[in-house]
Amino acid sequence: MYFLGIGIILLAMKYMEFGPVAAWPWWLVLSPFGLAVAWWAWADASGYTKRKAMEKENDRKQARIDKNRESLGIQTKKRR
C-alpha cells in the first residue's frame, strides 16, 4: 500500500510539474506501481496474505472467547 501512495504522489507531482520530480523520467515516476505489483505477487505466492488474514481472524476469535468468559465470570487463561 505504501508503494501505491508514493506512486500517486509522484505521479501528481510529475503531472503538475512540481519540484524536482518534474525533471525525472517517466519510468522513474511510475516505478512504485511496478514495485506494488511485484509485492502483491510475492505476498500472494508466498502465502503472506493468507497467513496475516488467519492471524487476524484467530485474534478476533480469541478476543470474542475472552469477552464471553469474562461476562460469564469465568477466569480466562493467560496466554504465554
PLY file of the C-alpha trace (Angstrom):
ply
format ascii 1.0
element vertex 80
property float x
property float y
property float z
element edge 79
property int vertex1
property int vertex2
end_header
0.00 0.00 0.00
2.90 2.32 0.68
4.14 1.88 -2.88
0.75 2.96 -4.23
0.72 6.07 -2.05
4.22 7.04 -3.11
3.36 6.35 -6.75
0.25 8.53 -6.65
2.15 11.39 -5.01
4.98 11.17 -7.54
2.50 10.95 -10.41
0.68 14.06 -9.21
3.96 15.92 -8.75
5.11 14.97 -12.26
1.75 15.92 -13.80
1.72 19.32 -12.06
5.45 19.79 -12.77
6.14 20.40 -9.10
9.64 20.31 -7.60
12.49 18.13 -8.80
10.09 15.36 -9.82
9.17 17.38 -12.94
12.62 16.65 -14.39
12.58 12.93 -13.59
11.95 10.42 -16.39
8.52 8.78 -16.52
9.87 5.31 -15.84
11.24 6.50 -12.51
7.95 8.17 -11.56
5.94 5.05 -12.43
8.33 2.55 -10.82
6.48 2.45 -7.43
3.46 0.99 -9.24
5.65 -1.82 -10.60
7.03 -2.41 -7.13
3.48 -2.63 -5.76
2.58 -5.26 -8.34
5.75 -7.22 -7.50
4.96 -7.02 -3.77
1.40 -8.26 -4.26
2.57 -11.10 -6.49
5.14 -12.18 -3.88
2.69 -11.83 -0.97
0.09 -13.98 -2.71
2.58 -16.58 -3.93
4.32 -16.96 -0.57
1.12 -17.18 1.48
1.89 -13.99 3.42
-1.55 -12.50 2.74
-3.41 -15.63 3.81
-1.25 -16.04 6.92
-1.94 -12.45 8.03
-5.68 -12.92 7.43
-5.66 -16.11 9.52
-3.78 -14.39 12.35
-6.29 -11.54 12.37
-9.20 -14.00 12.39
-7.67 -16.01 15.24
-7.08 -12.86 17.30
-10.70 -11.77 16.82
-11.92 -15.25 17.78
-9.79 -15.31 20.94
-10.96 -11.81 21.92
-14.58 -12.91 21.50
-13.98 -16.03 23.63
-12.26 -13.98 26.34
-15.09 -11.43 26.36
-17.72 -14.16 26.70
-15.81 -15.88 29.51
-15.40 -12.59 31.32
-19.11 -11.84 31.06
-19.88 -15.30 32.49
-17.43 -14.74 35.34
-15.06 -17.49 34.28
-11.33 -16.89 34.73
-9.59 -16.51 31.38
-6.35 -18.32 30.77
-3.33 -16.11 30.42
-1.50 -16.64 27.14
2.16 -17.49 27.48
0 1
1 2
2 3
3 4
4 5
5 6
6 7
7 8
8 9
9 10
10 11
11 12
12 13
13 14
14 15
15 16
16 17
17 18
18 19
19 20
20 21
21 22
22 23
23 24
24 25
25 26
26 27
27 28
28 29
29 30
30 31
31 32
32 33
33 34
34 35
35 36
36 37
37 38
38 39
39 40
40 41
41 42
42 43
43 44
44 45
45 46
46 47
47 48
48 49
49 50
50 51
51 52
52 53
53 54
54 55
55 56
56 57
57 58
58 59
59 60
60 61
61 62
62 63
63 64
64 65
65 66
66 67
67 68
68 69
69 70
70 71
71 72
72 73
73 74
74 75
75 76
76 77
77 78
78 79
